[in-house]
Amino acid sequence: MCRKAVNFRATAGEYGPRAYPRLVSRDRQRTAVSIGTAACLLFAAVASTFTGSPSEAPAYALSSGVVFYLERFFATFILSYALLAIMVRSLMHGELPAAITKEGLTWPDEAVSGAMKRAIARLQAQLDELEQDMKEIAEHVVLEDHLP
């Protein structure tokens, strides 16, 4: 029977604690996000209304002033909401995005969940190996009991 050394220690940074503990309760966080979302909607509507429009709507707006207004509204809302998300996470949790890509924002919690999945897979492999070792030991014990 072959024994392998098992390392139960995680590598540095794999399970690192948050920079700051949770400073704000969930209820207050939800309230802040709700108020922030309403503020983003209001800002997008006001900004789209007061920025003015060209005399003729561009082709990407299908030559329609309403479509052009809606495009500006949604673009302004999405950008202001992304800024709101970054501000809420940084002020309330002390976390900044780990990556900002074309797919979206990646937070450190998501990176930890990937590390957790890898750790669980390693532990499952170790458990399977231990089960196999236990079966081998049980077979040896049974064989030794039947020997004269």
Buried (B, 14 or more C-beta within 10 A) or exposed (E): EEEEEEEEEBEEEBEEEEEEEEEBEEEEBEEBBEEBBEEBBEBBBEBBEEEEBEEEBEEEBEEEEEBBBEBBBEEBBEEBBBEBBBEBBBEBBEBEBEEEEEEEBBBBEEBBEEBEEEBEEBEEEBEEBEEEBEEEEEEEEEEEEEEE
